[in-house]
Amino acid sequence: MARKVVAPIVLDLLGFWLAWQLQGGFEGLEKLGMSRAAIYRRIKAFREHFGAHPDEFEMPGVTIDVGEYRRTPNPYKATRRT
């Protein structure tokens, strides 16, 4: 039961961490439309689950190229596979 509850929370927080990295932290997430309260709640939850602030956390095996992300015209546009 615990795994069913925790897995979606962890995935949500990993998505938050990735968005934090790509958007430049707190201010970037605010610019995307996330409320200050929601950002603070996620930071708190992230610290509780991962033991570090999103700025300090490094995920083994994962590298993020923010420059490449920003050079991409529309990084959210889905590409269609045929």
PDB file of N, CA, C and O in Angstrom, chain B, residues numbered from 101:
ATOM      1  N   MET B 101       0.819  -1.182   0.000  1.00  0.00           N
ATOM      2  CA  MET B 101       0.000   0.000   0.000  1.00  0.00           C
ATOM      3  C   MET B 101       0.871   1.259   0.000  1.00  0.00           C
ATOM      4  O   MET B 101       0.592   2.220  -0.716  1.00  0.00           O
ATOM      5  N   ALA B 102       1.927   1.236   0.811  1.00  0.00           N
ATOM      6  CA  ALA B 102       2.793   2.411   0.906  1.00  0.00           C
ATOM      7  C   ALA B 102       3.434   2.740  -0.438  1.00  0.00           C
ATOM      8  O   ALA B 102       3.557   3.911  -0.797  1.00  0.00           O
ATOM      9  N   ARG B 103       3.838   1.725  -1.173  1.00  0.00           N
ATOM     10  CA  ARG B 103       4.451   1.962  -2.486  1.00  0.00           C
ATOM     11  C   ARG B 103       3.477   2.629  -3.446  1.00  0.00           C
ATOM     12  O   ARG B 103       3.869   3.485  -4.238  1.00  0.00           O
ATOM     13  N   LYS B 104       2.221   2.242  -3.377  1.00  0.00           N
ATOM     14  CA  LYS B 104       1.215   2.836  -4.256  1.00  0.00           C
ATOM     15  C   LYS B 104       1.000   4.307  -3.940  1.00  0.00           C
ATOM     16  O   LYS B 104       0.679   5.098  -4.827  1.00  0.00           O
ATOM     17  N   VAL B 105       1.176   4.668  -2.687  1.00  0.00           N
ATOM     18  CA  VAL B 105       0.995   6.057  -2.275  1.00  0.00           C
ATOM     19  C   VAL B 105       2.254   6.874  -2.551  1.00  0.00           C
ATOM     20  O   VAL B 105       2.167   8.005  -3.030  1.00  0.00           O
ATOM     21  N   VAL B 106       3.412   6.315  -2.255  1.00  0.00           N
ATOM     22  CA  VAL B 106       4.665   7.050  -2.356  1.00  0.00           C
ATOM     23  C   VAL B 106       5.117   7.256  -3.798  1.00  0.00           C
ATOM     24  O   VAL B 106       5.634   8.325  -4.125  1.00  0.00           O
ATOM     25  N   ALA B 107       4.941   6.283  -4.649  1.00  0.00           N
ATOM     26  CA  ALA B 107       5.436   6.386  -6.026  1.00  0.00           C
ATOM     27  C   ALA B 107       4.944   7.638  -6.741  1.00  0.00           C
ATOM     28  O   ALA B 107       5.766   8.345  -7.324  1.00  0.00           O
ATOM     29  N   PRO B 108       3.647   7.955  -6.730  1.00  0.00           N
ATOM     30  CA  PRO B 108       3.208   9.181  -7.404  1.00  0.00           C
ATOM     31  C   PRO B 108       3.788  10.453  -6.776  1.00  0.00           C
ATOM     32  O   PRO B 108       4.042  11.430  -7.480  1.00  0.00           O
ATOM     33  N   ILE B 109       3.995  10.443  -5.465  1.00  0.00           N
ATOM     34  CA  ILE B 109       4.579  11.610  -4.795  1.00  0.00           C
ATOM     35  C   ILE B 109       6.018  11.803  -5.250  1.00  0.00           C
ATOM     36  O   ILE B 109       6.429  12.916  -5.575  1.00  0.00           O
ATOM     37  N   VAL B 110       6.778  10.720  -5.273  1.00  0.00           N
ATOM     38  CA  VAL B 110       8.178  10.795  -5.691  1.00  0.00           C
ATOM     39  C   VAL B 110       8.267  11.244  -7.148  1.00  0.00           C
ATOM     40  O   VAL B 110       9.101  12.086  -7.479  1.00  0.00           O
ATOM     41  N   LEU B 111       7.436  10.705  -8.009  1.00  0.00           N
ATOM     42  CA  LEU B 111       7.455  11.121  -9.414  1.00  0.00           C
ATOM     43  C   LEU B 111       7.107  12.595  -9.560  1.00  0.00           C
ATOM     44  O   LEU B 111       7.722  13.296 -10.363  1.00  0.00           O
ATOM     45  N   ASP B 112       6.137  13.071  -8.801  1.00  0.00           N
ATOM     46  CA  ASP B 112       5.777  14.484  -8.823  1.00  0.00           C
ATOM     47  C   ASP B 112       6.956  15.343  -8.384  1.00  0.00           C
ATOM     48  O   ASP B 112       7.244  16.367  -9.004  1.00  0.00           O
ATOM     49  N   LEU B 113       7.634  14.934  -7.326  1.00  0.00           N
ATOM     50  CA  LEU B 113       8.764  15.709  -6.824  1.00  0.00           C
ATOM     51  C   LEU B 113       9.951  15.679  -7.773  1.00  0.00           C
ATOM     52  O   LEU B 113      10.685  16.662  -7.871  1.00  0.00           O
ATOM     53  N   LEU B 114      10.150  14.575  -8.470  1.00  0.00           N
ATOM     54  CA  LEU B 114      11.223  14.529  -9.470  1.00  0.00           C
ATOM     55  C   LEU B 114      10.907  15.453 -10.640  1.00  0.00           C
ATOM     56  O   LEU B 114      11.800  16.097 -11.191  1.00  0.00           O
ATOM     57  N   GLY B 115       9.644  15.514 -11.014  1.00  0.00           N
ATOM     58  CA  GLY B 115       9.227  16.470 -12.045  1.00  0.00           C
ATOM     59  C   GLY B 115       9.431  17.901 -11.584  1.00  0.00           C
ATOM     60  O   GLY B 115       9.858  18.756 -12.360  1.00  0.00           O
ATOM     61  N   PHE B 116       9.125  18.159 -10.325  1.00  0.00           N
ATOM     62  CA  PHE B 116       9.354  19.482  -9.740  1.00  0.00           C
ATOM     63  C   PHE B 116      10.840  19.826  -9.788  1.00  0.00           C
ATOM     64  O   PHE B 116      11.213  20.935 -10.170  1.00  0.00           O
ATOM     65  N   TRP B 117      11.683  18.877  -9.401  1.00  0.00           N
ATOM     66  CA  TRP B 117      13.130  19.095  -9.424  1.00  0.00           C
ATOM     67  C   TRP B 117      13.622  19.419 -10.834  1.00  0.00           C
ATOM     68  O   TRP B 117      14.428  20.330 -11.021  1.00  0.00           O
ATOM     69  N   LEU B 118      13.134  18.670 -11.821  1.00  0.00           N
ATOM     70  CA  LEU B 118      13.539  18.920 -13.200  1.00  0.00           C
ATOM     71  C   LEU B 118      13.089  20.303 -13.660  1.00  0.00           C
ATOM     72  O   LEU B 118      13.868  21.037 -14.269  1.00  0.00           O
ATOM     73  N   ALA B 119      11.848  20.663 -13.375  1.00  0.00           N
ATOM     74  CA  ALA B 119      11.343  21.993 -13.740  1.00  0.00           C
ATOM     75  C   ALA B 119      12.157  23.075 -13.020  1.00  0.00           C
ATOM     76  O   ALA B 119      12.466  24.110 -13.610  1.00  0.00           O
ATOM     77  N   TRP B 120      12.500  22.845 -11.764  1.00  0.00           N
ATOM     78  CA  TRP B 120      13.309  23.782 -10.991  1.00  0.00           C
ATOM     79  C   TRP B 120      14.635  24.030 -11.707  1.00  0.00           C
ATOM     80  O   TRP B 120      15.058  25.175 -11.866  1.00  0.00           O
ATOM     81  N   GLN B 121      15.282  22.955 -12.136  1.00  0.00           N
ATOM     82  CA  GLN B 121      16.567  23.061 -12.822  1.00  0.00           C
ATOM     83  C   GLN B 121      16.432  23.791 -14.159  1.00  0.00           C
ATOM     84  O   GLN B 121      17.210  24.696 -14.461  1.00  0.00           O
ATOM     85  N   LEU B 122      15.455  23.399 -14.941  1.00  0.00           N
ATOM     86  CA  LEU B 122      15.309  23.943 -16.294  1.00  0.00           C
ATOM     87  C   LEU B 122      14.814  25.383 -16.307  1.00  0.00           C
ATOM     88  O   LEU B 122      15.167  26.149 -17.204  1.00  0.00           O
ATOM     89  N   GLN B 123      14.014  25.756 -15.339  1.00  0.00           N
ATOM     90  CA  GLN B 123      13.423  27.096 -15.329  1.00  0.00           C
ATOM     91  C   GLN B 123      14.196  28.099 -14.484  1.00  0.00           C
ATOM     92  O   GLN B 123      13.832  29.274 -14.436  1.00  0.00           O
ATOM     93  N   GLY B 124      15.246  27.660 -13.824  1.00  0.00           N
ATOM     94  CA  GLY B 124      16.065  28.602 -13.064  1.00  0.00           C
ATOM     95  C   GLY B 124      15.616  28.825 -11.636  1.00  0.00           C
ATOM     96  O   GLY B 124      15.852  29.893 -11.070  1.00  0.00           O
ATOM     97  N   GLY B 125      14.975  27.836 -11.050  1.00  0.00           N
ATOM     98  CA  GLY B 125      14.628  27.919  -9.637  1.00  0.00           C
ATOM     99  C   GLY B 125      13.302  28.589  -9.351  1.00  0.00           C
ATOM    100  O   GLY B 125      12.376  28.560 -10.162  1.00  0.00           O
ATOM    101  N   PHE B 126      13.234  29.194  -8.174  1.00  0.00           N
ATOM    102  CA  PHE B 126      11.992  29.756  -7.647  1.00  0.00           C
ATOM    103  C   PHE B 126      11.356  30.764  -8.612  1.00  0.00           C
ATOM    104  O   PHE B 126      10.175  30.661  -8.941  1.00  0.00           O
ATOM    105  N   GLU B 127      12.152  31.733  -9.055  1.00  0.00           N
ATOM    106  CA  GLU B 127      11.616  32.790  -9.917  1.00  0.00           C
ATOM    107  C   GLU B 127      11.108  32.231 -11.242  1.00  0.00           C
ATOM    108  O   GLU B 127      10.084  32.674 -11.761  1.00  0.00           O
ATOM    109  N   GLY B 128      11.824  31.265 -11.777  1.00  0.00           N
ATOM    110  CA  GLY B 128      11.400  30.656 -13.035  1.00  0.00           C
ATOM    111  C   GLY B 128      10.078  29.922 -12.909  1.00  0.00           C
ATOM    112  O   GLY B 128       9.243  29.979 -13.811  1.00  0.00           O
ATOM    113  N   LEU B 129       9.886  29.233 -11.795  1.00  0.00           N
ATOM    114  CA  LEU B 129       8.623  28.530 -11.574  1.00  0.00           C
ATOM    115  C   LEU B 129       7.478  29.516 -11.371  1.00  0.00           C
ATOM    116  O   LEU B 129       6.351  29.265 -11.798  1.00  0.00           O
ATOM    117  N   GLU B 130       7.774  30.639 -10.716  1.00  0.00           N
ATOM    118  CA  GLU B 130       6.757  31.688 -10.577  1.00  0.00           C
ATOM    119  C   GLU B 130       6.352  32.227 -11.942  1.00  0.00           C
ATOM    120  O   GLU B 130       5.169  32.451 -12.202  1.00  0.00           O
ATOM    121  N   LYS B 131       7.332  32.434 -12.811  1.00  0.00           N
ATOM    122  CA  LYS B 131       7.037  32.936 -14.159  1.00  0.00           C
ATOM    123  C   LYS B 131       6.173  31.958 -14.943  1.00  0.00           C
ATOM    124  O   LYS B 131       5.394  32.363 -15.805  1.00  0.00           O
ATOM    125  N   LEU B 132       6.313  30.663 -14.643  1.00  0.00           N
ATOM    126  CA  LEU B 132       5.475  29.659 -15.306  1.00  0.00           C
ATOM    127  C   LEU B 132       4.041  29.667 -14.779  1.00  0.00           C
ATOM    128  O   LEU B 132       3.149  29.062 -15.372  1.00  0.00           O
ATOM    129  N   GLY B 133       3.829  30.362 -13.653  1.00  0.00           N
ATOM    130  CA  GLY B 133       2.490  30.451 -13.099  1.00  0.00           C
ATOM    131  C   GLY B 133       2.267  29.677 -11.824  1.00  0.00           C
ATOM    132  O   GLY B 133       1.141  29.605 -11.332  1.00  0.00           O
ATOM    133  N   MET B 134       3.308  29.101 -11.285  1.00  0.00           N
ATOM    134  CA  MET B 134       3.181  28.357 -10.036  1.00  0.00           C
ATOM    135  C   MET B 134       3.126  29.355  -8.875  1.00  0.00           C
ATOM    136  O   MET B 134       3.913  30.301  -8.833  1.00  0.00           O
ATOM    137  N   SER B 135       2.215  29.149  -7.947  1.00  0.00           N
ATOM    138  CA  SER B 135       2.094  30.074  -6.818  1.00  0.00           C
ATOM    139  C   SER B 135       3.265  29.895  -5.855  1.00  0.00           C
ATOM    140  O   SER B 135       3.872  28.827  -5.774  1.00  0.00           O
ATOM    141  N   ARG B 136       3.563  30.969  -5.131  1.00  0.00           N
ATOM    142  CA  ARG B 136       4.647  30.915  -4.144  1.00  0.00           C
ATOM    143  C   ARG B 136       4.380  29.826  -3.111  1.00  0.00           C
ATOM    144  O   ARG B 136       5.289  29.092  -2.724  1.00  0.00           O
ATOM    145  N   ALA B 137       3.129  29.725  -2.668  1.00  0.00           N
ATOM    146  CA  ALA B 137       2.771  28.719  -1.662  1.00  0.00           C
ATOM    147  C   ALA B 137       3.016  27.314  -2.189  1.00  0.00           C
ATOM    148  O   ALA B 137       3.530  26.462  -1.465  1.00  0.00           O
ATOM    149  N   ALA B 138       2.652  27.062  -3.445  1.00  0.00           N
ATOM    150  CA  ALA B 138       2.853  25.735  -4.041  1.00  0.00           C
ATOM    151  C   ALA B 138       4.345  25.416  -4.162  1.00  0.00           C
ATOM    152  O   ALA B 138       4.762  24.280  -3.937  1.00  0.00           O
ATOM    153  N   ILE B 139       5.136  26.415  -4.515  1.00  0.00           N
ATOM    154  CA  ILE B 139       6.580  26.201  -4.627  1.00  0.00           C
ATOM    155  C   ILE B 139       7.167  25.871  -3.253  1.00  0.00           C
ATOM    156  O   ILE B 139       7.950  24.931  -3.117  1.00  0.00           O
ATOM    157  N   TYR B 140       6.786  26.646  -2.239  1.00  0.00           N
ATOM    158  CA  TYR B 140       7.290  26.380  -0.888  1.00  0.00           C
ATOM    159  C   TYR B 140       6.872  24.996  -0.391  1.00  0.00           C
ATOM    160  O   TYR B 140       7.663  24.300   0.246  1.00  0.00           O
ATOM    161  N   ARG B 141       5.634  24.596  -0.679  1.00  0.00           N
ATOM    162  CA  ARG B 141       5.175  23.259  -0.268  1.00  0.00           C
ATOM    163  C   ARG B 141       6.008  22.170  -0.923  1.00  0.00           C
ATOM    164  O   ARG B 141       6.386  21.192  -0.278  1.00  0.00           O
ATOM    165  N   ARG B 142       6.293  22.345  -2.207  1.00  0.00           N
ATOM    166  CA  ARG B 142       7.073  21.324  -2.910  1.00  0.00           C
ATOM    167  C   ARG B 142       8.522  21.303  -2.443  1.00  0.00           C
ATOM    168  O   ARG B 142       9.126  20.235  -2.345  1.00  0.00           O
ATOM    169  N   ILE B 143       9.082  22.469  -2.156  1.00  0.00           N
ATOM    170  CA  ILE B 143      10.450  22.499  -1.622  1.00  0.00           C
ATOM    171  C   ILE B 143      10.498  21.733  -0.306  1.00  0.00           C
ATOM    172  O   ILE B 143      11.401  20.927  -0.083  1.00  0.00           O
ATOM    173  N   LYS B 144       9.528  21.985   0.560  1.00  0.00           N
ATOM    174  CA  LYS B 144       9.478  21.291   1.851  1.00  0.00           C
ATOM    175  C   LYS B 144       9.352  19.780   1.656  1.00  0.00           C
ATOM    176  O   LYS B 144      10.071  19.007   2.289  1.00  0.00           O
ATOM    177  N   ALA B 145       8.447  19.367   0.787  1.00  0.00           N
ATOM    178  CA  ALA B 145       8.260  17.935   0.523  1.00  0.00           C
ATOM    179  C   ALA B 145       9.521  17.334  -0.094  1.00  0.00           C
ATOM    180  O   ALA B 145       9.910  16.216   0.243  1.00  0.00           O
ATOM    181  N   PHE B 146      10.156  18.080  -0.997  1.00  0.00           N
ATOM    182  CA  PHE B 146      11.379  17.594  -1.635  1.00  0.00           C
ATOM    183  C   PHE B 146      12.456  17.347  -0.585  1.00  0.00           C
ATOM    184  O   PHE B 146      13.114  16.307  -0.597  1.00  0.00           O
ATOM    185  N   ARG B 147      12.631  18.302   0.318  1.00  0.00           N
ATOM    186  CA  ARG B 147      13.620  18.140   1.396  1.00  0.00           C
ATOM    187  C   ARG B 147      13.304  16.919   2.257  1.00  0.00           C
ATOM    188  O   ARG B 147      14.201  16.165   2.635  1.00  0.00           O
ATOM    189  N   GLU B 148      12.021  16.733   2.561  1.00  0.00           N
ATOM    190  CA  GLU B 148      11.625  15.604   3.402  1.00  0.00           C
ATOM    191  C   GLU B 148      11.931  14.263   2.735  1.00  0.00           C
ATOM    192  O   GLU B 148      12.372  13.324   3.398  1.00  0.00           O
ATOM    193  N   HIS B 149      11.696  14.174   1.428  1.00  0.00           N
ATOM    194  CA  HIS B 149      11.863  12.897   0.724  1.00  0.00           C
ATOM    195  C   HIS B 149      13.285  12.657   0.231  1.00  0.00           C
ATOM    196  O   HIS B 149      13.745  11.516   0.199  1.00  0.00           O
ATOM    197  N   PHE B 150      13.986  13.726  -0.154  1.00  0.00           N
ATOM    198  CA  PHE B 150      15.315  13.558  -0.750  1.00  0.00           C
ATOM    199  C   PHE B 150      16.450  14.088   0.116  1.00  0.00           C
ATOM    200  O   PHE B 150      17.620  13.895  -0.211  1.00  0.00           O
ATOM    201  N   GLY B 151      16.116  14.755   1.216  1.00  0.00           N
ATOM    202  CA  GLY B 151      17.130  15.211   2.152  1.00  0.00           C
ATOM    203  C   GLY B 151      17.969  16.378   1.689  1.00  0.00           C
ATOM    204  O   GLY B 151      19.037  16.632   2.247  1.00  0.00           O
ATOM    205  N   ALA B 152      17.503  17.101   0.667  1.00  0.00           N
ATOM    206  CA  ALA B 152      18.261  18.241   0.153  1.00  0.00           C
ATOM    207  C   ALA B 152      17.321  19.213  -0.539  1.00  0.00           C
ATOM    208  O   ALA B 152      16.222  18.852  -0.959  1.00  0.00           O
ATOM    209  N   HIS B 153      17.771  20.441  -0.648  1.00  0.00           N
ATOM    210  CA  HIS B 153      17.047  21.463  -1.403  1.00  0.00           C
ATOM    211  C   HIS B 153      17.203  21.144  -2.892  1.00  0.00           C
ATOM    212  O   HIS B 153      18.219  20.570  -3.283  1.00  0.00           O
ATOM    213  N   PRO B 154      16.235  21.496  -3.726  1.00  0.00           N
ATOM    214  CA  PRO B 154      16.352  21.211  -5.165  1.00  0.00           C
ATOM    215  C   PRO B 154      17.619  21.782  -5.812  1.00  0.00           C
ATOM    216  O   PRO B 154      18.123  21.217  -6.783  1.00  0.00           O
ATOM    217  N   ASP B 155      18.136  22.894  -5.282  1.00  0.00           N
ATOM    218  CA  ASP B 155      19.393  23.453  -5.812  1.00  0.00           C
ATOM    219  C   ASP B 155      20.590  22.559  -5.511  1.00  0.00           C
ATOM    220  O   ASP B 155      21.560  22.538  -6.269  1.00  0.00           O
ATOM    221  N   GLU B 156      20.522  21.835  -4.425  1.00  0.00           N
ATOM    222  CA  GLU B 156      21.666  21.046  -3.963  1.00  0.00           C
ATOM    223  C   GLU B 156      21.621  19.587  -4.405  1.00  0.00           C
ATOM    224  O   GLU B 156      22.648  18.910  -4.425  1.00  0.00           O
ATOM    225  N   PHE B 157      20.446  19.110  -4.755  1.00  0.00           N
ATOM    226  CA  PHE B 157      20.254  17.700  -5.082  1.00  0.00           C
ATOM    227  C   PHE B 157      20.845  17.372  -6.446  1.00  0.00           C
ATOM    228  O   PHE B 157      20.639  18.100  -7.417  1.00  0.00           O
ATOM    229  N   GLU B 158      21.575  16.278  -6.506  1.00  0.00           N
ATOM    230  CA  GLU B 158      22.082  15.755  -7.775  1.00  0.00           C
ATOM    231  C   GLU B 158      21.611  14.316  -7.900  1.00  0.00           C
ATOM    232  O   GLU B 158      21.744  13.523  -6.967  1.00  0.00           O
ATOM    233  N   MET B 159      21.065  13.991  -9.046  1.00  0.00           N
ATOM    234  CA  MET B 159      20.589  12.640  -9.270  1.00  0.00           C
ATOM    235  C   MET B 159      21.664  11.854 -10.019  1.00  0.00           C
ATOM    236  O   MET B 159      22.047  12.232 -11.126  1.00  0.00           O
ATOM    237  N   PRO B 160      22.148  10.777  -9.433  1.00  0.00           N
ATOM    238  CA  PRO B 160      23.179   9.984 -10.094  1.00  0.00           C
ATOM    239  C   PRO B 160      22.718   9.529 -11.488  1.00  0.00           C
ATOM    240  O   PRO B 160      21.616   9.008 -11.660  1.00  0.00           O
ATOM    241  N   GLY B 161      23.584   9.742 -12.456  1.00  0.00           N
ATOM    242  CA  GLY B 161      23.286   9.305 -13.812  1.00  0.00           C
ATOM    243  C   GLY B 161      22.498  10.300 -14.638  1.00  0.00           C
ATOM    244  O   GLY B 161      22.235  10.058 -15.816  1.00  0.00           O
ATOM    245  N   VAL B 162      22.115  11.426 -14.033  1.00  0.00           N
ATOM    246  CA  VAL B 162      21.306  12.412 -14.753  1.00  0.00           C
ATOM    247  C   VAL B 162      22.085  13.707 -14.882  1.00  0.00           C
ATOM    248  O   VAL B 162      22.554  14.268 -13.892  1.00  0.00           O
ATOM    249  N   THR B 163      22.218  14.173 -16.113  1.00  0.00           N
ATOM    250  CA  THR B 163      22.798  15.490 -16.358  1.00  0.00           C
ATOM    251  C   THR B 163      21.779  16.323 -17.107  1.00  0.00           C
ATOM    252  O   THR B 163      21.031  15.809 -17.939  1.00  0.00           O
ATOM    253  N   ILE B 164      21.754  17.597 -16.811  1.00  0.00           N
ATOM    254  CA  ILE B 164      20.785  18.498 -17.420  1.00  0.00           C
ATOM    255  C   ILE B 164      21.544  19.570 -18.180  1.00  0.00           C
ATOM    256  O   ILE B 164      22.384  20.265 -17.608  1.00  0.00           O
ATOM    257  N   ASP B 165      21.257  19.705 -19.450  1.00  0.00           N
ATOM    258  CA  ASP B 165      21.877  20.724 -20.286  1.00  0.00           C
ATOM    259  C   ASP B 165      20.863  21.858 -20.463  1.00  0.00           C
ATOM    260  O   ASP B 165      20.063  21.852 -21.398  1.00  0.00           O
ATOM    261  N   VAL B 166      20.913  22.820 -19.557  1.00  0.00           N
ATOM    262  CA  VAL B 166      19.955  23.929 -19.575  1.00  0.00           C
ATOM    263  C   VAL B 166      20.122  24.751 -20.847  1.00  0.00           C
ATOM    264  O   VAL B 166      19.136  25.224 -21.411  1.00  0.00           O
ATOM    265  N   GLY B 167      21.340  24.922 -21.297  1.00  0.00           N
ATOM    266  CA  GLY B 167      21.581  25.678 -22.529  1.00  0.00           C
ATOM    267  C   GLY B 167      20.886  25.046 -23.725  1.00  0.00           C
ATOM    268  O   GLY B 167      20.256  25.744 -24.519  1.00  0.00           O
ATOM    269  N   GLU B 168      20.997  23.735 -23.856  1.00  0.00           N
ATOM    270  CA  GLU B 168      20.324  23.037 -24.961  1.00  0.00           C
ATOM    271  C   GLU B 168      18.813  23.158 -24.825  1.00  0.00           C
ATOM    272  O   GLU B 168      18.111  23.363 -25.814  1.00  0.00           O
ATOM    273  N   TYR B 169      18.323  23.034 -23.621  1.00  0.00           N
ATOM    274  CA  TYR B 169      16.885  23.178 -23.367  1.00  0.00           C
ATOM    275  C   TYR B 169      16.393  24.554 -23.827  1.00  0.00           C
ATOM    276  O   TYR B 169      15.351  24.670 -24.472  1.00  0.00           O
ATOM    277  N   ARG B 170      17.149  25.579 -23.488  1.00  0.00           N
ATOM    278  CA  ARG B 170      16.730  26.947 -23.847  1.00  0.00           C
ATOM    279  C   ARG B 170      16.898  27.240 -25.332  1.00  0.00           C
ATOM    280  O   ARG B 170      16.185  28.084 -25.875  1.00  0.00           O
ATOM    281  N   ARG B 171      17.822  26.561 -25.994  1.00  0.00           N
ATOM    282  CA  ARG B 171      17.994  26.757 -27.436  1.00  0.00           C
ATOM    283  C   ARG B 171      16.901  26.086 -28.254  1.00  0.00           C
ATOM    284  O   ARG B 171      16.700  26.439 -29.416  1.00  0.00           O
ATOM    285  N   THR B 172      16.197  25.132 -27.675  1.00  0.00           N
ATOM    286  CA  THR B 172      15.147  24.421 -28.377  1.00  0.00           C
ATOM    287  C   THR B 172      13.933  25.333 -28.497  1.00  0.00           C
ATOM    288  O   THR B 172      13.437  25.817 -27.480  1.00  0.00           O
ATOM    289  N   PRO B 173      13.433  25.588 -29.726  1.00  0.00           N
ATOM    290  CA  PRO B 173      12.338  26.542 -29.924  1.00  0.00           C
ATOM    291  C   PRO B 173      11.107  26.265 -29.056  1.00  0.00           C
ATOM    292  O   PRO B 173      10.590  27.182 -28.418  1.00  0.00           O
ATOM    293  N   ASN B 174      10.639  25.039 -29.022  1.00  0.00           N
ATOM    294  CA  ASN B 174       9.465  24.694 -28.226  1.00  0.00           C
ATOM    295  C   ASN B 174       9.707  23.326 -27.598  1.00  0.00           C
ATOM    296  O   ASN B 174       9.326  22.301 -28.163  1.00  0.00           O
ATOM    297  N   PRO B 175      10.343  23.313 -26.424  1.00  0.00           N
ATOM    298  CA  PRO B 175      10.699  22.023 -25.826  1.00  0.00           C
ATOM    299  C   PRO B 175       9.500  21.181 -25.420  1.00  0.00           C
ATOM    300  O   PRO B 175       9.649  19.984 -25.173  1.00  0.00           O
ATOM    301  N   TYR B 176       8.319  21.776 -25.344  1.00  0.00           N
ATOM    302  CA  TYR B 176       7.144  21.022 -24.909  1.00  0.00           C
ATOM    303  C   TYR B 176       6.337  20.458 -26.059  1.00  0.00           C
ATOM    304  O   TYR B 176       5.406  19.680 -25.852  1.00  0.00           O
ATOM    305  N   LYS B 177       6.696  20.851 -27.274  1.00  0.00           N
ATOM    306  CA  LYS B 177       5.960  20.351 -28.430  1.00  0.00           C
ATOM    307  C   LYS B 177       6.264  18.868 -28.632  1.00  0.00           C
ATOM    308  O   LYS B 177       7.417  18.478 -28.813  1.00  0.00           O
ATOM    309  N   ALA B 178       5.244  18.074 -28.599  1.00  0.00           N
ATOM    310  CA  ALA B 178       5.423  16.635 -28.774  1.00  0.00           C
ATOM    311  C   ALA B 178       5.773  16.333 -30.219  1.00  0.00           C
ATOM    312  O   ALA B 178       5.233  16.937 -31.146  1.00  0.00           O
ATOM    313  N   THR B 179       6.679  15.398 -30.393  1.00  0.00           N
ATOM    314  CA  THR B 179       6.987  14.943 -31.738  1.00  0.00           C
ATOM    315  C   THR B 179       6.215  13.657 -31.982  1.00  0.00           C
ATOM    316  O   THR B 179       6.078  12.821 -31.089  1.00  0.00           O
ATOM    317  N   ARG B 180       5.731  13.516 -33.159  1.00  0.00           N
ATOM    318  CA  ARG B 180       4.914  12.362 -33.498  1.00  0.00           C
ATOM    319  C   ARG B 180       5.771  11.273 -34.123  1.00  0.00           C
ATOM    320  O   ARG B 180       6.519  11.523 -35.068  1.00  0.00           O
ATOM    321  N   ARG B 181       5.655  10.077 -33.593  1.00  0.00           N
ATOM    322  CA  ARG B 181       6.379   8.936 -34.154  1.00  0.00           C
ATOM    323  C   ARG B 181       5.495   8.232 -35.148  1.00  0.00           C
ATOM    324  O   ARG B 181       4.289   8.103 -34.938  1.00  0.00           O
ATOM    325  N   THR B 182       6.086   7.778 -36.225  1.00  0.00           N
ATOM    326  CA  THR B 182       5.300   7.064 -37.233  1.00  0.00           C
ATOM    327  C   THR B 182       5.621   5.603 -37.225  1.00  0.00           C
ATOM    328  O   THR B 182       5.054   4.842 -38.009  1.00  0.00           O
TER     329      THR B 182
END
